[in-house]
Amino acid sequence: MPAAVGTIETVGFPAVLAAADAMVKAGAVTLVYYGLAERGNFIVAVRGRVAEVNVAVAAGIEAAEKVYGGEVVSHYIIPNPSGNVVDVMPIEYTAEVEQFRMF
């Protein structure tokens, strides 16, 4: 069964850092992507079991909004991404994150 994907987009770096930290601490998920979205917005993506991703994204949103000036622009969870989405988007488990992969 493919791993779910959860993403959070925030305004500014401190909020996305807080979100990423809370996400990996709250659920058995693996951080698979972090990057600049646009106009100073940042995005973080995690993968794992659907229930774990749901918990992680909720915790990430809460943490990001507690940061001074932190704002969550958007968030989304894909429970079962198709193979072509995984092949094209930067959400695959890479060798860099494989050691942290949650099964």
Residue frames as a rotation matrix with the C-alpha (Angstrom) as fourth column:
MET 1
0.577 0.817 0.000 0.00
0.817 -0.577 0.000 0.00
0.000 0.000 -1.000 0.00
PRO 2
-0.118 -0.646 0.755 1.46
0.568 -0.667 -0.482 3.38
0.815 0.372 0.445 -1.00
ALA 3
-0.490 -0.149 -0.859 2.27
0.840 -0.345 -0.419 5.85
-0.233 -0.927 0.294 1.73
ALA 4
0.658 0.748 0.083 0.03
0.753 -0.651 -0.099 8.88
-0.020 0.128 -0.992 2.12
VAL 5
-0.502 -0.757 0.419 1.42
0.738 -0.627 -0.248 12.37
0.451 0.185 0.873 1.50
GLY 6
0.609 0.642 -0.466 0.76
0.784 -0.577 0.229 15.40
-0.121 -0.505 -0.855 3.68
THR 7
-0.375 -0.731 0.569 1.92
0.770 -0.588 -0.247 18.93
0.515 0.346 0.784 2.90
ILE 8
0.536 0.445 -0.717 1.85
0.727 -0.675 0.124 22.25
-0.429 -0.588 -0.686 4.70
GLU 9
-0.119 -0.520 0.846 2.66
0.749 -0.606 -0.268 25.62
0.652 0.602 0.462 3.12
THR 10
0.416 0.191 -0.889 3.53
0.829 -0.481 0.285 28.52
-0.373 -0.856 -0.359 5.42
VAL 11
0.807 -0.240 0.540 4.57
0.041 -0.889 -0.457 32.13
0.589 0.391 -0.707 5.23
GLY 12
0.391 -0.751 0.532 8.21
-0.864 -0.499 -0.071 32.40
0.319 -0.432 -0.844 6.29
PHE 13
-0.199 -0.655 -0.729 10.85
-0.317 0.746 -0.585 29.97
0.927 0.115 -0.356 7.45
PRO 14
-0.821 -0.181 0.541 10.23
-0.566 0.136 -0.813 29.86
0.074 -0.974 -0.215 11.23
ALA 15
0.100 0.953 0.287 6.67
-0.905 0.208 -0.373 28.59
-0.414 -0.222 0.882 10.74
VAL 16
0.625 0.112 -0.773 7.68
-0.573 0.738 -0.357 25.81
0.530 0.666 0.525 8.34
LEU 17
-0.500 -0.844 -0.195 10.51
-0.384 0.417 -0.824 24.77
0.777 -0.337 -0.532 10.65
ALA 18
-0.628 0.358 0.692 8.10
-0.717 0.080 -0.692 24.52
-0.303 -0.930 0.207 13.56
ALA 19
0.471 0.854 -0.221 5.63
-0.866 0.399 -0.301 22.60
-0.169 0.333 0.928 11.38
ALA 20
0.262 -0.451 -0.853 8.26
-0.480 0.706 -0.520 20.12
0.837 0.546 -0.032 10.16
ASP 21
-0.776 -0.591 0.219 9.52
-0.449 0.275 -0.850 19.52
0.443 -0.758 -0.479 13.69
ALA 22
-0.345 0.737 0.581 6.03
-0.795 0.100 -0.599 18.96
-0.500 -0.668 0.551 15.06
MET 23
0.495 0.574 -0.652 5.07
-0.852 0.469 -0.234 16.68
0.172 0.671 0.722 12.16
VAL 24
-0.021 -0.579 -0.815 7.92
-0.325 0.775 -0.542 14.22
0.946 0.253 -0.205 12.60
LYS 25
-0.905 -0.286 0.316 7.46
-0.368 0.150 -0.918 14.20
0.215 -0.946 -0.241 16.39
ALA 26
-0.274 0.905 0.324 3.68
-0.876 -0.097 -0.472 13.73
-0.396 -0.413 0.820 16.33
GLY 27
0.784 0.616 0.075 3.37
-0.506 0.704 -0.498 10.85
-0.360 0.352 0.864 13.89
ALA 28
0.034 -0.743 0.668 5.37
0.195 0.661 0.725 7.99
-0.980 0.106 0.167 12.46
VAL 29
0.952 0.277 0.134 6.11
0.207 -0.255 -0.944 9.90
-0.227 0.926 -0.300 9.25
THR 30
-0.053 -0.982 0.180 9.16
0.858 0.048 0.511 10.63
-0.511 0.182 0.840 7.13
LEU 31
0.420 0.071 -0.905 10.02
-0.193 -0.967 -0.166 14.12
-0.887 0.244 -0.392 5.95
VAL 32
0.202 -0.303 0.931 10.46
0.801 0.598 0.020 13.72
-0.563 0.742 0.364 2.19
TYR 33
-0.090 -0.216 0.972 10.49
0.825 -0.563 -0.049 17.29
0.558 0.798 0.229 0.87
TYR 34
0.335 0.147 -0.931 11.15
0.628 -0.771 0.104 20.81
-0.702 -0.619 -0.351 2.01
GLY 35
-0.498 -0.567 0.656 11.47
0.867 -0.340 0.365 23.83
0.016 0.750 0.661 -0.24
LEU 36
-0.760 0.182 -0.625 10.58
-0.081 -0.979 -0.186 27.34
-0.645 -0.091 0.758 -1.23
ALA 37
-0.038 0.836 0.548 7.09
0.799 0.354 -0.485 27.58
-0.600 0.420 -0.681 -2.69
GLU 38
-0.083 -0.018 0.996 6.80
0.768 -0.638 0.053 31.21
0.635 0.769 0.067 -3.83
ARG 39
0.242 0.214 0.946 6.95
-0.085 -0.967 0.240 34.78
0.966 -0.139 -0.216 -2.48
GLY 40
-0.523 -0.528 0.669 8.72
-0.698 -0.184 -0.692 33.73
0.488 -0.829 -0.272 0.70
ASN 41
0.563 0.717 0.411 6.36
-0.824 0.521 0.222 30.83
-0.055 -0.464 0.884 1.33
PHE 42
-0.644 -0.765 -0.026 7.80
-0.763 0.644 -0.046 27.48
0.052 -0.010 -0.999 2.28
ILE 43
0.518 0.796 -0.312 6.42
-0.772 0.593 0.229 23.97
0.368 0.122 0.922 1.91
VAL 44
-0.628 -0.626 0.461 7.11
-0.755 0.634 -0.168 20.75
-0.188 -0.454 -0.871 3.75
ALA 45
0.334 0.715 -0.614 5.89
-0.789 0.569 0.234 17.25
0.516 0.406 0.754 2.83
VAL 46
-0.502 -0.411 0.761 5.78
-0.764 0.624 -0.167 14.06
-0.406 -0.665 -0.627 4.84
ARG 47
-0.048 0.472 -0.880 4.86
-0.666 0.642 0.380 10.48
0.744 0.605 0.283 3.98
GLY 48
-0.919 -0.188 0.346 3.58
-0.384 0.627 -0.678 7.59
-0.089 -0.756 -0.649 6.03
ARG 49
-0.661 0.750 -0.032 0.42
0.746 0.661 0.082 5.70
0.082 0.030 -0.996 6.88
VAL 50
-0.186 0.671 0.717 -2.79
0.370 -0.628 0.684 7.70
0.910 0.393 -0.132 6.42
ALA 51
0.756 0.520 -0.399 -3.61
0.534 -0.136 0.835 7.90
0.380 -0.843 -0.380 10.13
GLU 52
0.116 -0.816 -0.566 -0.07
0.885 -0.173 0.431 8.97
-0.450 -0.551 0.703 10.98
VAL 53
-0.699 -0.337 0.631 -0.03
0.645 -0.678 0.353 11.64
0.309 0.654 0.691 8.25
ASN 54
0.264 0.876 0.404 -3.37
0.414 -0.481 0.773 13.02
0.871 -0.037 -0.490 9.49
VAL 55
0.756 -0.047 -0.653 -1.99
0.644 -0.125 0.754 13.36
-0.117 -0.991 -0.065 13.03
ALA 56
-0.242 -0.965 -0.101 1.29
0.889 -0.263 0.374 14.83
-0.388 0.001 0.922 11.78
VAL 57
-0.496 0.102 0.862 -0.35
0.575 -0.706 0.414 17.47
0.650 0.701 0.292 9.57
ALA 58
0.638 0.767 0.060 -2.70
0.413 -0.408 0.814 18.53
0.649 -0.495 -0.578 12.36
ALA 59
0.558 -0.516 -0.650 0.25
0.709 -0.112 0.697 18.93
-0.432 -0.849 0.303 14.73
GLY 60
-0.481 -0.789 0.383 2.24
0.870 -0.374 0.321 20.81
-0.110 0.488 0.866 12.08
ILE 61
-0.037 0.570 0.821 -0.57
0.493 -0.704 0.512 23.28
0.869 0.423 -0.254 11.47
GLU 62
0.867 0.391 -0.309 -0.96
0.434 -0.285 0.855 23.92
0.246 -0.875 -0.417 15.18
ALA 63
0.223 -0.879 -0.422 2.79
0.804 -0.079 0.589 24.44
-0.551 -0.470 0.689 15.66
ALA 64
-0.514 -0.431 0.742 3.14
0.819 -0.504 0.274 26.75
0.256 0.748 0.612 12.64
GLU 65
0.247 0.719 0.650 0.30
0.393 -0.687 0.611 28.95
0.886 0.105 -0.452 13.81
LYS 66
0.818 -0.003 -0.576 1.88
0.569 -0.151 0.809 29.34
-0.089 -0.989 -0.122 17.27
VAL 67
-0.268 -0.959 0.090 5.02
0.955 -0.253 0.152 30.90
-0.123 0.127 0.984 15.78
TYR 68
-0.018 0.210 -0.977 5.08
0.228 -0.951 -0.209 34.69
-0.973 -0.227 -0.031 16.01
GLY 69
-0.157 0.049 -0.986 3.78
-0.795 -0.599 0.097 35.85
-0.586 0.799 0.133 12.63
GLY 70
-0.914 -0.228 0.336 3.30
-0.046 0.880 0.473 32.25
-0.404 0.417 -0.814 11.55
GLU 71
0.031 0.932 -0.360 0.61
-0.800 -0.193 -0.568 31.66
-0.599 0.306 0.740 8.99
VAL 72
-0.531 -0.076 0.844 -0.45
0.302 0.913 0.272 28.45
-0.792 0.400 -0.462 7.29
VAL 73
-0.611 0.262 -0.747 -1.30
-0.726 -0.561 0.397 29.25
-0.315 0.785 0.533 3.68
SER 74
0.382 0.730 -0.567 -2.54
-0.849 0.519 0.096 25.79
0.364 0.445 0.818 2.78
HIS 75
-0.564 -0.496 0.660 -2.33
-0.651 0.759 0.014 22.13
-0.508 -0.422 -0.751 3.68
TYR 76
0.353 0.654 -0.669 -3.36
-0.911 0.404 -0.086 18.95
0.215 0.640 0.738 1.94
ILE 77
-0.350 -0.388 0.853 -3.35
-0.548 0.823 0.150 15.21
-0.760 -0.415 -0.501 2.47
ILE 78
0.114 0.313 -0.943 -3.40
-0.915 0.403 0.023 12.64
0.388 0.860 0.332 -0.33
PRO 79
0.446 0.130 0.886 -4.23
-0.708 0.657 0.260 9.23
-0.548 -0.743 0.385 1.19
ASN 80
0.293 -0.276 0.915 -3.20
0.372 0.915 0.157 7.10
-0.881 0.294 0.371 -1.77
PRO 81
0.202 -0.234 -0.951 -1.17
-0.703 -0.710 0.025 8.94
-0.682 0.664 -0.308 -4.44
SER 82
0.972 0.161 0.170 -0.99
0.007 0.707 -0.707 7.17
-0.234 0.689 0.686 -7.77
GLY 83
0.365 -0.895 0.257 2.33
0.736 0.446 0.509 5.95
-0.570 0.004 0.822 -9.10
ASN 84
0.129 -0.346 0.929 2.62
0.859 -0.429 -0.279 8.63
0.495 0.834 0.242 -11.76
VAL 85
0.859 0.155 0.489 2.23
-0.089 -0.894 0.440 11.39
0.505 -0.421 -0.753 -9.15
VAL 86
0.804 -0.590 0.070 5.00
0.062 0.199 0.978 9.84
-0.591 -0.782 0.197 -7.06
ASP 87
0.226 -0.746 0.626 7.24
0.929 0.359 0.093 9.51
-0.294 0.561 0.774 -10.12
VAL 88
0.177 -0.083 0.981 6.80
0.685 -0.705 -0.183 13.14
0.707 0.704 -0.068 -11.21
MET 89
0.762 0.186 0.620 6.52
-0.234 -0.814 0.532 15.08
0.603 -0.551 -0.576 -7.95
PRO 90
-0.295 -0.954 0.042 9.40
-0.338 0.063 -0.939 15.42
0.894 -0.292 -0.341 -5.44
ILE 91
0.287 0.494 0.821 7.70
-0.946 0.011 0.324 13.24
0.151 -0.869 0.470 -2.81
GLU 92
0.674 -0.101 -0.732 9.52
-0.060 0.980 -0.191 9.93
0.737 0.173 0.654 -3.26
TYR 93
0.872 -0.480 0.093 11.69
-0.014 0.166 0.986 8.44
-0.489 -0.861 0.138 -0.56
THR 94
0.671 -0.717 -0.192 15.23
-0.463 -0.203 -0.863 9.36
0.579 0.667 -0.468 -1.59
ALA 95
0.217 -0.699 -0.682 18.50
0.560 0.661 -0.499 7.80
0.799 -0.274 0.535 -0.47
GLU 96
-0.610 -0.470 0.638 18.96
-0.116 -0.743 -0.659 10.90
0.784 -0.476 0.399 1.69
VAL 97
-0.206 0.631 0.747 15.78
-0.953 -0.303 -0.007 10.24
0.222 -0.714 0.664 3.72
GLU 98
0.222 0.329 -0.918 15.65
-0.325 0.913 0.249 6.45
0.919 0.243 0.310 3.47
GLN 99
-0.665 -0.561 -0.494 17.45
0.266 0.440 -0.858 6.00
0.698 -0.701 -0.144 6.80
PHE 100
-0.917 0.360 0.173 14.59
-0.343 -0.490 -0.801 7.86
-0.204 -0.794 0.573 8.52
ARG 101
-0.468 0.775 -0.424 11.78
-0.526 0.142 0.839 6.02
0.710 0.616 0.341 6.75
MET 102
-0.518 0.450 0.727 8.93
-0.691 0.281 -0.666 4.83
-0.504 -0.848 0.165 8.95
PHE 103
-0.875 0.174 -0.452 7.39
-0.210 0.706 0.677 1.50
0.437 0.687 -0.581 7.99
